[in-house]
């Protein structure tokens, strides 16, 4: 292994070793280096205790000092440096009751969750692998360090982490570990919904989002939430059919997973998992529209054969081009531009196995591009008149102004050439009389 380790991380390890301490890269970064992947974080473990680490480096932050973690600042980058430790009992199923520092690296590695995350490395000693992590990487296996039931009892979130790593790496969960997941699943009630959500989202945005099926097959889902557990009852197996081609963004993958739910049902799931409001809003809108045809193209999961719908769409397209553009503008007006693009992307990914249907949807994308290129009005912001214009034209401020602006918007969505201030103001008497 000849990893490309950041110079700052090398410098931290080197300084600690110069002072007579042991220091290693540890955990996920070692795993990713062995897999030829770029690590997201570079964690360091050391025999030096927190006060000793702080004495070696000028700039540090006490990020988790009670658990032995100090962040060492190297320029603008921070590196977590944690003392070798032995964890006490986990009476709450989440955190150790106590932490004891130890000079023994193996004792520190023994407390970690999976063999593939329980390896350490520095250039002088090389790879330290006391639990067969490298072998499990080679064979594509997720296996607990030591007794699986003990590891999961210590922190129940690890049962979701096992499935998430399986999805991210394409690995199988080892049999004993798998059985322990099923046994310890009820302990997930002790874990915060925020932590649960993070793991589920990482699973859904992985290369194998269909591994969400394991969350249900192992009996974890009832302990996430009632609303989450009901998704397959609402959707059937289609909820696990999530094409990896769908961009790995939270709102898109959650929407694909819940595309058979109502927007209300989807929001209930996401609110219960404490997702941010922006993701909830975007997911709700995508769920609302994913099963609906934008302008007559084959709908996702339609009962009518997609080929038949595609033929009908093609035959009608030439004679109804203007009407179809109006329909597209109307849908675009209800969404942010980026969100509308996400909707079409999702639809394309979900019907990519049916070329005729995909061709029709690509035609919708082409019409969308024409609409944007021509600068058609698709919202109040691009309407040629404003509320101030209407007031200057003699209207009294109030609700009626907003109502008329929406009426004008409907008019120009149908006929974009009418989006001029002169024309719209000329229609003011007629519209007010309606």
C-alpha positions, 0 to 999 in steps of 0.5 A, a space after each residue: 500500500 502506497 497511499 497518498 496521505 495528506 502532508 499535514 496528516 503525515 506531519 501530525 503523525 511524525 511530530 507525535 512519534 518524534 515525541 516518543 508516542 505512537 500515532 497512526 491513521 485509523 478507521 475509514 481512511 485506512 479502509 478507503 486507501 486499501 480500496 483505492 478510494 479517496 478518504 473523506 476524513 483522515 482520523 489519527 489515533 495515538 498513545 498520547 493523551 489529550 493534554 500531551 497532544 495539546 502540548 505538542 501542537 500550537 493550535 488545537 480544539 477540544 472537540 471531544 476531550 472527554 473521549 480523548 479527541 483533540 482536533 489539531 489545526 494545520 492551516 485551515 484544515 483540522 485533523 481529529 487526533 484521539 487517544 487509544 482508549 477502552 470503552 466502558 459499559 454502554 448502559 444507554 445503548 448509545 454512549 460508553 459510560 466511561 472511557 479509559 485511556 490505554 497505551 495499547 493500540 490493539 485494545 483501541 482497535 478491539 472496540 471498533 464496529 467492523 473489521 474493515 474499520 479496525 485497521 491502523 497504518 503509519 509508514 514506519 510500521 505499515 498496516 496493523 490488522 489484528 482482526 482480519 479487516 484486509 481479508 474481509 475487504 478482499 472478500 467483500 464482507 461486513 463483519 463485526 469485530 469480536 462478538 456481533 451482539 456485543 458490538 450492536 448492544 454497545 451502539 444500536 446504530 451500528 446495525 444500520 451502519 452495517 447495511 449502509 456499508 453493504 450498500 456503499 461498498 457492495 459487500 455482503 453482511 456476514 451471517 453471524 453479523 446479519 443474525 445479530 442485526 435481527 436480534 438487536 434491532 429493537 434497541 434502535 429505539 434508543 438512538 436519536 432519529 437524526 442519527 438514524 436518518 443520516 444512515 438511511 440517507 447515506 444508504 439511499 444515496 449509495 451506489 446500491 440504494 436497493 439495499 434499503 430492502 435489508 432494513 425491512 428484511 432484518 426487522 429494523 424498519 418498525 423501530 425507525 417509525 410507523 410511517 417508515 415501516 409502512 412504505 412497502 405496504 403502500 408501494 410494494 416492492 417497487 420502492 426498492 427499485 431505485 435505479 442507481 442512475 438517479 443522481 445521489 441527492 437526498 431529495 431525489 433518492 428519498 422521492 424515488 423510494 417513496 414515489 408511490 406514497 402521497 406527498 402527505 405520507 412522504 412528509 410524515 416519514 421525513 419529518 419523523 426522521 428530522 430531515 431539513 425543511 428544504 429536503 422535505 419540500 423538494 421531496 414532497 413536490 417530486 413525489 407529487 409529480 413523479 407519477 403524473 404525466 407532465 404533458 401526456 408522456 408515459 407516466 412512471 409506473 403507469 398501468 397502460 403499457 408504456 409502448 402504447 402510451 408512447 405511440 399515442 404521445 408521438 401521434 398527437 405531438 405534431 398537432 398539439 405542440 403548442 398545447 404541450 408547451 403550454 402544459 410544460 410551462 404550467 408545470 414549470 411555473 409550479 416548481 423551481 427550475 432546478 426542481 423541475 429538472 430533477 423531476 424530468 431526470 428522475 422520470 427518465 431514470 425510472 423509465 430508461 428500460 423502456 426506450 419508446 417511453 424514454 424517447 417521449 420524455 426526452 422530447 419533453 426535455 427538448 420542449 423545456 429547453 426551447 421554452 427556456 431558450 425563448 425566454 417564455 414567462 413561467 412565473 410572476 417574476 418574469 411577468 411583464 407587469 407587477 403589482 405596482 404597475 396595476 396600482 399605477 393603472 388605477 387599481 386599489 392595493 389589496 388581494 385583487 392585485 394578486 388575483 389579477 397577476 395570477 390571471 395574467 400569468 395563466 394567460 401568458 403561460 398559454 400564449 407567451 407572446 402576450 407577455 408585454 406590459 402594453 398588452 396586459 394593461 390593455 386587458 385590465 378592464 376585461 379581466 377585472 370584469 370577469 
